[in-house]
């Protein structure tokens, strides 16, 4: 399992990389806006550590907080179905 807050189940590498990419995108957007983590936390109504956890790609962060942070900086998330697994293939 990934480092950070414990989550109820192990998640696959693909999902973990997606979470990390979203965190990196949130951080890049925040920095491009010229704001610090404290300002982002105040705007989102969370603790500054939550911003750090989102940006570092911790899988245990609330999806609402993740999407909320992205939305603060004009980013959105759209879900799409993954390709079906083939027998013997791990995700």
N, CA, C and O atoms as a DFTB+ gen file, in Angstrom:
364 C
 N C O
     1  1       0.847      -1.186       0.000
     2  2       0.000       0.000       0.000
     3  2       0.885       1.239       0.000
     4  3       2.015       1.216       0.487
     5  1       0.361       2.294      -0.542
     6  2       1.091       3.556      -0.613
     7  2       1.278       4.154       0.776
     8  3       0.541       3.844       1.713
     9  1       2.279       5.015       0.882
    10  2       2.523       5.727       2.126
    11  2       1.390       6.706       2.377
    12  3       0.689       7.099       1.445
    13  1       1.207       7.095       3.613
    14  2       0.214       8.111       3.931
    15  2      -0.933       7.533       4.715
    16  3      -0.815       6.458       5.303
    17  1      -2.028       8.232       4.726
    18  2      -3.196       7.831       5.490
    19  2      -3.679       6.459       5.034
    20  3      -3.721       6.161       3.841
    21  1      -4.037       5.648       5.993
    22  2      -4.529       4.311       5.689
    23  2      -5.885       4.407       4.993
    24  3      -6.758       5.175       5.397
    25  1      -6.037       3.611       3.941
    26  2      -7.331       3.515       3.283
    27  2      -7.824       2.092       3.435
    28  3      -7.046       1.201       3.775
    29  1      -9.102       1.865       3.190
    30  2      -9.713       0.591       3.528
    31  2      -9.296      -0.559       2.635
    32  3      -9.516      -1.717       2.990
    33  1      -8.714      -0.282       1.513
    34  2      -8.314      -1.353       0.603
    35  2      -7.077      -0.914      -0.166
    36  3      -6.821       0.277      -0.339
    37  1      -6.329      -1.889      -0.617
    38  2      -5.208      -1.556      -1.485
    39  2      -5.756      -1.111      -2.834
    40  3      -6.754      -1.645      -3.318
    41  1      -5.104      -0.146      -3.422
    42  2      -5.522       0.288      -4.751
    43  2      -4.400      -0.020      -5.719
    44  3      -3.234      -0.104      -5.331
    45  1      -4.752      -0.184      -6.958
    46  2      -3.770      -0.523      -7.972
    47  2      -2.845       0.630      -8.312
    48  3      -3.105       1.786      -7.977
    49  1      -1.765       0.287      -8.984
    50  2      -0.782       1.288      -9.383
    51  2      -1.384       2.356     -10.294
    52  3      -1.060       3.537     -10.169
    53  1      -2.254       1.943     -11.201
    54  2      -2.857       2.907     -12.127
    55  2      -3.654       3.964     -11.358
    56  3      -3.544       5.160     -11.628
    57  1      -4.452       3.503     -10.402
    58  2      -5.244       4.443      -9.605
    59  2      -4.337       5.349      -8.775
    60  3      -4.589       6.549      -8.667
    61  1      -3.294       4.786      -8.195
    62  2      -2.366       5.586      -7.402
    63  2      -1.683       6.647      -8.261
    64  3      -1.531       7.791      -7.832
    65  1      -1.277       6.278      -9.457
    66  2      -0.641       7.250     -10.358
    67  2      -1.626       8.350     -10.762
    68  3      -1.236       9.507     -10.919
    69  1      -2.888       7.991     -10.928
    70  2      -3.907       8.985     -11.260
    71  2      -4.078       9.981     -10.119
    72  3      -4.160      11.187     -10.352
    73  1      -4.131       9.482      -8.894
    74  2      -4.245      10.353      -7.719
    75  2      -3.041      11.287      -7.625
    76  3      -3.187      12.475      -7.339
    77  1      -1.862      10.745      -7.867
    78  2      -0.646      11.559      -7.816
    79  2      -0.640      12.611      -8.919
    80  3      -0.207      13.742      -8.693
    81  1      -1.116      12.251     -10.108
    82  2      -1.175      13.211     -11.213
    83  2      -2.159      14.332     -10.911
    84  3      -1.894      15.493     -11.225
    85  1      -3.294      13.992     -10.305
    86  2      -4.261      15.021      -9.930
    87  2      -3.666      15.962      -8.880
    88  3      -3.870      17.175      -8.945
    89  1      -2.938      15.410      -7.924
    90  2      -2.291      16.230      -6.909
    91  2      -1.262      17.167      -7.518
    92  3      -1.175      18.336      -7.143
    93  1      -0.486      16.650      -8.454
    94  2       0.523      17.474      -9.126
    95  2      -0.137      18.581      -9.940
    96  3       0.362      19.706      -9.982
    97  1      -1.259      18.267     -10.588
    98  2      -1.985      19.276     -11.361
    99  2      -2.536      20.362     -10.444
   100  3      -2.492      21.546     -10.778
   101  1      -3.053      19.955      -9.285
   102  2      -3.570      20.929      -8.325
   103  2      -2.453      21.854      -7.844
   104  3      -2.639      23.066      -7.743
   105  1      -1.305      21.276      -7.552
   106  2      -0.169      22.082      -7.084
   107  2       0.288      23.057      -8.169
   108  3       0.525      24.233      -7.891
   109  1       0.410      22.569      -9.404
   110  2       0.840      23.437     -10.500
   111  2      -0.136      24.594     -10.707
   112  3       0.282      25.728     -10.941
   113  1      -1.433      24.307     -10.623
   114  2      -2.439      25.355     -10.802
   115  2      -2.378      26.366      -9.665
   116  3      -2.502      27.570      -9.887
   117  1      -2.184      25.868      -8.443
   118  2      -2.077      26.769      -7.290
   119  2      -0.870      27.684      -7.442
   120  3      -0.967      28.893      -7.229
   121  1       0.264      27.105      -7.810
   122  2       1.483      27.897      -7.979
   123  2       1.340      28.902      -9.120
   124  3       1.808      30.036      -9.015
   125  1       0.691      28.486     -10.214
   126  2       0.475      29.396     -11.341
   127  2      -0.405      30.578     -10.931
   128  3      -0.280      31.677     -11.471
   129  1      -1.295      30.332      -9.969
   130  2      -2.154      31.406      -9.462
   131  2      -1.430      32.286      -8.448
   132  3      -1.968      33.300      -8.006
   133  1      -0.215      31.899      -8.083
   134  2       0.570      32.692      -7.149
   135  2       0.125      32.577      -5.707
   136  3       0.367      33.481      -4.908
   137  1      -0.525      31.468      -5.362
   138  2      -1.010      31.291      -3.995
   139  2      -0.193      30.238      -3.256
   140  3       0.342      29.303      -3.852
   141  1      -0.113      30.417      -1.951
   142  2       0.524      29.433      -1.088
   143  2      -0.490      28.413      -0.610
   144  3      -1.693      28.562      -0.828
   145  1       0.005      27.382       0.039
   146  2      -0.886      26.358       0.560
   147  2      -1.853      26.912       1.603
   148  3      -3.005      26.483       1.670
   149  1      -1.395      27.857       2.410
   150  2      -2.267      28.428       3.444
   151  2      -3.452      29.151       2.816
   152  3      -4.574      29.044       3.312
   153  1      -3.220      29.878       1.739
   154  2      -4.313      30.579       1.056
   155  2      -5.295      29.582       0.450
   156  3      -6.509      29.768       0.529
   157  1      -4.768      28.539      -0.146
   158  2      -5.633      27.510      -0.738
   159  2      -6.465      26.835       0.343
   160  3      -7.654      26.583       0.148
   161  1      -5.848      26.543       1.475
   162  2      -6.559      25.901       2.578
   163  2      -7.681      26.796       3.097
   164  3      -8.781      26.318       3.374
   165  1      -7.406      28.083       3.229
   166  2      -8.425      29.017       3.706
   167  2      -9.588      29.092       2.722
   168  3     -10.748      29.115       3.132
   169  1      -9.284      29.131       1.440
   170  2     -10.339      29.202       0.425
   171  2     -11.175      27.935       0.386
   172  3     -12.384      27.995       0.164
   173  1     -10.540      26.782       0.602
   174  2     -11.246      25.504       0.543
   175  2     -11.903      25.144       1.871
   176  3     -12.802      24.305       1.924
   177  1     -11.443      25.789       2.946
   178  2     -12.007      25.524       4.269
   179  2     -11.463      24.256       4.904
   180  3     -12.177      23.548       5.614
   181  1     -10.184      23.976       4.640
   182  2      -9.530      22.792       5.203
   183  2      -8.226      23.217       5.868
   184  3      -7.797      24.364       5.741
   185  1      -7.608      22.292       6.569
   186  2      -6.313      22.548       7.189
   187  2      -5.234      22.563       6.110
   188  3      -5.348      21.871       5.099
   189  1      -4.212      23.338       6.327
   190  2      -3.120      23.442       5.345
   191  2      -2.468      22.078       5.083
   192  3      -1.978      21.831       3.981
   193  1      -2.459      21.202       6.075
   194  2      -1.893      19.867       5.865
   195  2      -2.697      19.079       4.831
   196  3      -2.141      18.235       4.128
   197  1      -3.980      19.343       4.738
   198  2      -4.805      18.665       3.739
   199  2      -4.360      19.041       2.336
   200  3      -4.330      18.195       1.442
   201  1      -4.020      20.293       2.141
   202  2      -3.522      20.736       0.836
   203  2      -2.231      19.997       0.504
   204  3      -2.057      19.522      -0.619
   205  1      -1.334      19.898       1.468
   206  2      -0.085      19.171       1.256
   207  2      -0.328      17.705       0.919
   208  3       0.345      17.142       0.056
   209  1      -1.289      17.089       1.600
   210  2      -1.603      15.683       1.348
   211  2      -2.192      15.491      -0.045
   212  3      -1.870      14.520      -0.729
   213  1      -3.051      16.414      -0.463
   214  2      -3.616      16.341      -1.815
   215  2      -2.496      16.458      -2.835
   216  3      -2.378      15.638      -3.746
   217  1      -1.680      17.482      -2.672
   218  2      -0.628      17.753      -3.657
   219  2       0.440      16.672      -3.711
   220  3       1.100      16.505      -4.737
   221  1       0.618      15.936      -2.620
   222  2       1.613      14.855      -2.627
   223  2       1.022      13.542      -3.129
   224  3       1.736      12.548      -3.261
   225  1      -0.273      13.536      -3.406
   226  2      -0.897      12.358      -3.980
   227  2      -1.249      11.269      -2.999
   228  3      -1.273      10.094      -3.363
   229  1      -1.525      11.636      -1.754
   230  2      -1.929      10.630      -0.771
   231  2      -3.304      10.081      -1.126
   232  3      -4.229      10.856      -1.368
   233  1      -3.454       8.776      -1.162
   234  2      -4.729       8.193      -1.572
   235  2      -5.841       8.290      -0.541
   236  3      -7.000       8.059      -0.887
   237  1      -5.542       8.620       0.706
   238  2      -6.570       8.677       1.742
   239  2      -7.280      10.011       1.868
   240  3      -8.115      10.178       2.757
   241  1      -6.974      10.960       1.007
   242  2      -7.597      12.284       1.072
   243  2      -9.004      12.204       0.485
   244  3      -9.239      11.488      -0.489
   245  1      -9.925      12.933       1.077
   246  2     -11.299      12.979       0.590
   247  2     -11.345      13.397      -0.876
   248  3     -10.702      14.363      -1.286
   249  1     -12.116      12.651      -1.649
   250  2     -12.263      13.002      -3.059
   251  2     -12.926      14.374      -3.196
   252  3     -12.660      15.100      -4.154
   253  1     -13.770      14.721      -2.257
   254  2     -14.397      16.040      -2.275
   255  2     -13.380      17.155      -2.112
   256  3     -13.466      18.185      -2.781
   257  1     -12.416      16.951      -1.221
   258  2     -11.365      17.949      -1.045
   259  2     -10.485      18.034      -2.289
   260  3     -10.103      19.125      -2.713
   261  1     -10.164      16.877      -2.874
   262  2      -9.338      16.860      -4.092
   263  2     -10.027      17.621      -5.216
   264  3      -9.432      18.507      -5.829
   265  1     -11.275      17.277      -5.483
   266  2     -12.008      17.921      -6.569
   267  2     -12.245      19.394      -6.248
   268  3     -12.200      20.240      -7.141
   269  1     -12.497      19.700      -4.983
   270  2     -12.678      21.088      -4.577
   271  2     -11.441      21.933      -4.834
   272  3     -11.544      23.062      -5.311
   273  1     -10.272      21.390      -4.519
   274  2      -9.025      22.120      -4.755
   275  2      -8.809      22.343      -6.249
   276  3      -8.435      23.437      -6.672
   277  1      -9.044      21.314      -7.036
   278  2      -8.907      21.476      -8.485
   279  2      -9.852      22.560      -9.004
   280  3      -9.466      23.389      -9.828
   281  1     -11.095      22.545      -8.513
   282  2     -12.095      23.519      -8.964
   283  2     -11.718      24.950      -8.588
   284  3     -12.018      25.884      -9.333
   285  1     -11.062      25.131      -7.436
   286  2     -10.637      26.477      -7.032
   287  2      -9.772      27.136      -8.100
   288  3      -9.782      28.356      -8.262
   289  1      -9.029      26.311      -8.820
   290  2      -8.089      26.837      -9.813
   291  2      -8.525      26.544     -11.244
   292  3      -7.708      26.552     -12.166
   293  1      -9.834      26.281     -11.424
   294  2     -10.389      26.152     -12.767
   295  2     -10.154      24.821     -13.448
   296  3     -10.303      24.721     -14.666
   297  1      -9.789      23.793     -12.692
   298  2      -9.578      22.470     -13.269
   299  2     -10.772      21.584     -12.947
   300  3     -11.384      21.721     -11.888
   301  1     -11.105      20.677     -13.859
   302  2     -12.169      19.730     -13.564
   303  2     -11.692      18.319     -13.875
   304  3     -10.656      18.115     -14.508
   305  1     -12.473      17.359     -13.413
   306  2     -12.134      15.952     -13.576
   307  2     -13.296      15.290     -14.279
   308  3     -14.454      15.489     -13.912
   309  1     -12.984      14.502     -15.289
   310  2     -14.014      13.747     -15.989
   311  2     -13.635      12.273     -15.944
   312  3     -12.513      11.896     -16.281
   313  1     -14.575      11.458     -15.528
   314  2     -14.325      10.024     -15.450
   315  2     -14.561       9.376     -16.798
   316  3     -15.449       9.775     -17.553
   317  1     -13.758       8.376     -17.086
   318  2     -13.993       7.575     -18.281
   319  2     -13.696       6.127     -17.927
   320  3     -12.840       5.843     -17.090
   321  1     -14.395       5.236     -18.559
   322  2     -14.208       3.821     -18.277
   323  2     -12.825       3.377     -18.723
   324  3     -12.346       3.758     -19.792
   325  1     -12.197       2.568     -17.891
   326  2     -10.897       2.001     -18.244
   327  2     -11.112       0.833     -19.192
   328  3     -12.189       0.239     -19.226
   329  1     -10.095       0.512     -19.950
   330  2     -10.161      -0.655     -20.827
   331  2     -10.326      -1.901     -19.977
   332  3      -9.739      -1.995     -18.899
   333  1     -11.113      -2.858     -20.442
   334  2     -11.300      -4.087     -19.666
   335  2      -9.992      -4.824     -19.463
   336  3      -9.123      -4.829     -20.335
   337  1      -9.861      -5.457     -18.284
   338  2      -8.664      -6.239     -17.980
   339  2      -8.652      -7.500     -18.834
   340  3      -9.692      -8.091     -19.124
   341  1      -7.460      -7.888     -19.222
   342  2      -7.291      -9.182     -19.881
   343  2      -6.873     -10.182     -18.832
   344  3      -6.274      -9.805     -17.825
   345  1      -7.172     -11.429     -19.042
   346  2      -6.833     -12.467     -18.082
   347  2      -5.331     -12.411     -17.794
   348  3      -4.508     -12.387     -18.709
   349  1      -4.995     -12.391     -16.497
   350  2      -3.596     -12.355     -16.084
   351  2      -2.990     -10.974     -16.032
   352  3      -1.832     -10.827     -15.640
   353  1      -3.733      -9.962     -16.414
   354  2      -3.240      -8.583     -16.415
   355  2      -3.626      -7.910     -15.124
   356  3      -4.778      -8.011     -14.703
   357  1      -2.691      -7.217     -14.475
   358  2      -2.982      -6.483     -13.239
   359  2      -3.076      -5.011     -13.536
   360  3      -2.468      -4.507     -14.481
   361  1      -3.842      -4.332     -12.721
   362  2      -3.962      -2.860     -12.812
   363  2      -3.396      -2.250     -11.591
   364  3      -3.393      -1.026     -11.457
